[in-house]
Amino acid sequence: MNSTNFAGGTNKSSLGIISKYLTLWIFLAMVGGIILGAVYPQVATILDAVRIEQVSLPIAIGLIWMMYPPLAGVKYEELSKMKQQGKALSVSIVQNWIVGPVLMFALAWVFLPDLPEYRIGLIIIGLARCIAMVLVWNQLAGGDNELCAVLVAVNSIFQVALYSVLAYVFITVLSAWIGGAEAGAVVDISIWQVAKAVFIYLGIPFVAGIITRSVLVKQRGKDWYDNVFMRKLGPTALIGLLFTIVIMFSLKGEYIVKLPLDVFRIAVPLLAYFIIMFGISFFMSHRLGFSYDDATTLAFTAASNNFELAIAVAVAVFGIGSRVAFASVVGPLIEVPVMLGLVHIARRASVMWFDQSGLPINRKITAAAIRKTGNKEE
């Protein structure tokens, strides 16, 4: 399973015409959204008038389209090979459901001990493991698309089963132990709430991707699908990303401009989280002998967060005007540029830490890596 092709239809050695200046486009989209929301505050009311599970319909459309091209590019017929990726799956579960939530919880308390609502917002983000934008970051960095699809599916199942339970444990129980009874907020998040959000933002594009590949491969063949159709469809994910960013930041643009200090207070622990989480996950994966594409996929899956679910939960439980909801919206404001920067760091690491076949330099080739190499040669 070689994932050398990603958004824009290029190989790992260079970022393609469309994604080459993605940093600039994302920056302009963020600034444009903030300015739009600050100059025309009524835009938020208009965009927020039609909703899907507490999230603005335009944002939902952008998120679904952003996820559809990467999921349409997954080689579902090869997912049976994931049986050999039990080690990667185990590492990912530890990184996502133990290390990630605990790290965000700790950083939220360290940096925001006096701002309980913002602290809760960060904890909600930390519990929402990524099932959306990681597909874009993974493609840009040259990760393994098939492994990423599997990890996204596993995270989705775990979120439905564990999100409400973990929210109660971290926000109500553990927070009360640390800061007293007044620090523990009662969070009423049902499993059905989370399941609906996961179905909308993952299920719809997942099903669409499976159907698209199944139908078109049968009609036109794999070669045409991978080298012609996906080269045209793939880059449109970035258009969905930019559209989502503009809409998302316009909804809270007025507050971002009015409360810059609050944004800064929220941004510091978030910045620390993304960098530390990515570093821990990437280093751990490298030391365990994973190939570059596997290590990259594991790192981005662990470091990214499901901001659409976090926003939906924050709005549903605490209200759209709450500080908890505001903190959840600031999340992607920090995550998007940081993840883009980490894409470039990962690609640089591919040259410094891995050989031309993608295996760790000066490391013993593990059984998983050997199987990986064998799969690529088939």
Steps between C-alpha positions, in 0.01 A plus 500: 500500500700788374365845578728708286207669330308761695303818450601656178618175348869543582759283663669546836790693358299811423169653598320558167372827352173511695643413841834680456362829631247345737651683796421832334149395399420378850633820654292711259192286566540544876554874473215536252262310727597703807465830312165393355367408845637817662377744234164329443402329830159418351675248275522266799122513545438434132746211474383355830131507405502153346673235708593132497543364851589837652746583221436757226386339173772678294766361737346153476505517119863616500607227744325224307650613169844538659487137615341350188799513256750336740248228585420448131873446444533222758565158345228317690574176317840496675372556854526126568875558527429703814485169686878528504482845660395389849808665647417835338139475617607429859744792501234731358245403766751576777598832343142612432306377800755516781785737419298763309211558745731494804744744341226749404342471845834573666580795272150645550546502877857629486425794268135577585453433873304828537282465189278194551283545188799528267657208682193285438507603135858371468416174674209448260739553208752256647237227529385546139751288311546593136284341229500778241782738418765238579416350159619822336814541712589133451470532123711816488774337709498179293360270767324167446144574382371149569639491854362848560153389390513206742618716791230756425237224507638364830501849653139543392394181676693595814345848497148364490578257783725711723452874438212559742664280766839670473337845499337418835825358642725790396262797531287396796701254710870578450447877479314489833787307659749762388308826544226413746130433448445832322757404232313190393231584244216262428518402132197336344627347176309201368648220293231573239621862469852386421381219270295742289791742467737219400253369242448842342863608480657160437225262392370707209838561330613145586200342328532743208869415462437125503220526244702732274801269491296182464288630212768684303770231536256245357408732214838653411767293677748569784759671285256763372349547846832548683692693234227702327190535717675538837751749358203724423290425809784495757586872496137600558541385862717808553221718360264345756761567770538868407122548472453344845766724652343818360153408626621373836703807590234740375259356759725615787696773323346777710603333827848406379567868427343623825668243728859462375636429849248221549596354164865511607428327833317221317760481222802435724390160640362401159829580329687303764261208461527469122880523497557268798244245383640487149858480627424219745303300245747544213804421718325201657405364157854551366657325798259209460626452145198617302555615143466871417147481364378301802681725750358809331146364505528403867640841595239708319215279618616544859575874482187613314159547657140472388411868535160460334393254771652721772310804369177302470528370858601839643207674331248228585594478868613853588340718230637679194573818696697325774871532560525124467373527141738789436797291615393214274494737200847636583622139479514479119634857487817358656485146366480583130825702463685278750404179318605655172837583654529144630438372146821671392686374810386143428617525140839629616520213749437257213840601362687520830363198687395259226672339203376507140274200559335682790652286777664652811873567453730298724212309649434129495230419244212367703260231386241770432742692279596184313135425432454859390785469253362170372160658440655783296690256282191295417 
